[in-house]
Amino acid sequence: MSYYYSGGNGGGRGGFLSSLPPVTKNLIIINVIIFVATLINEEFMISTFALFYPTSPFFHWWQVVTHMFMHGGFWHIFFNMYTLLIFGGVVERIIGSKKFLVFYFICGLGAVALHLGVEYLQMQSYMNGVAQGSATAMQNIEAIKYTPTVGASGAIYGVLMGYAMLFPESRMTLLFPPITLSAKWMVVAFAVIELLTGVTGLASGIAHFAHLGGMLIGWLMILWWRGRGVLFDKDRL
């Protein structure tokens, strides 16, 4: 999905990257570098840094982090980095760079946890099917073990949730279709869509529960910081 928000500061003058706060800027740079590296040697990058199910022969422990910097194509990285650019910079300026860095990665790890948790439940169901002699269940197990997961979307959805909690009445407009809603209702709509598509399997090839995991952790973290009275800490890296 692509969108923009109306309102907020117009930003300072200067170069494109110079106007961004440091964590948002460096996350975008790293993602672009990794994407270019993937274009150069896709087989190595995917097998080494994309996330595989823990029982897969391709699994490495570092993949729970590195997959957040991998993307499956131009539009995948474009929309993720566009969202990070628009909303990440705003959230970072409000909560501070150190806190935003922690927020981003914990949202990403929360996304991984829910994604792998759902895959684990699927694996248990398929293993029962295999025990009953189902060839389809075995194929599904192999598909889970050998299908890589890539993308910053889990962390990005957490950032969107953070923005909506900080600016709930800010107006957000989808580009396709051009629907305008307040930020709080936009993220609710996203969550419902992700839940429905994840449960029904209508949009395969997308880690819907990872998106939900990122949103859930983002919501919990903002609530926790707000409750402790440290949400608007202005510390910088």
Residue, then its C-alpha position, 0 to 999 in steps of 0.5 A: m500500500s502507498y500513502y502520504y500524510s497531510g499536515g506536519n512540518g514542511g522540513g528543512r532546506g538542504g539535501f534530501l538525506s540531510s533533512l532526515p534524522p540519523v536513524t531513519k536516514n541510515l536505515i534507508i541507506i543500509n536497506v538500499i545497499i543491501f538491495v543492490a547487493t541482492l541484485i548483484n548476487e541474489e542466490f547468496m544474499i537470499s540463502t544467507f540473510a533472508l529468514f528461513y524457518p528454524t528447521s530449514p537447512f538454510f536457517h541461521w540465527w542472524q536471519v531474524v535481524t538481517h531479513m529486515f534489510m532484504h527485499g523481494g523487488f523494487w516496489h517492495i523496497f520502494f514502498n517500505m522505504y517511502t513509508l519509513l521516510i514519511f513516517g519514520g522521520v516524524v516518529e524519530r523526531i518526537i521520541g528521539s533517535k535512541k528510542f526510535l532505533v530500539f522501537y524499530f528493531i523490537c517491532g521487527l523482532g515482534a513481527v518475526a515472533l508472530h510470523l514464526g509462531v503462526e508457521y509453527l502452528q501450521m507445521q504442527s497441523y501439517m505434521n499431523g497430516v503427514a502422520q495420516g499419509s497426506a502428500t499435500a501436508m508434506q509439500n506444505i511442510e517443505a514449502i514452509k522450510y524452503t520459502p524465505t521471508v524478506g522485508a522491513s514491513g513488520a518494523i514499518y507497520g510498527v512505525l505506522m502504529g507509532y505515528a498513529m498513536l502520536f498523531p491520531e487525528s492526522r489525515m492520511t490518504l491512500l494513493f491507491p485508492p485515494i481514500t482519506l482517513s484519520a491516522k488512527w482509523m487508517v491503522v485500524a483498517f490496515a490491521v483488519i485487512e492484514l488479519l482477514t487476508g492472513v486468516t483466509g489466505l486471500a493474498s498469498g506470498i505476504a507475511h500478514f501476521a508479521h505485519l500484525g506482530g509489528m503493529l502489536i509491538g509498536w502499540l504496546m511499546i508506545l503505551w508502555w513509554r507513555g505510561r512511564g512518562v518517557l515517550f517524549d524523551k529528546d535524547r539523540l544518538 
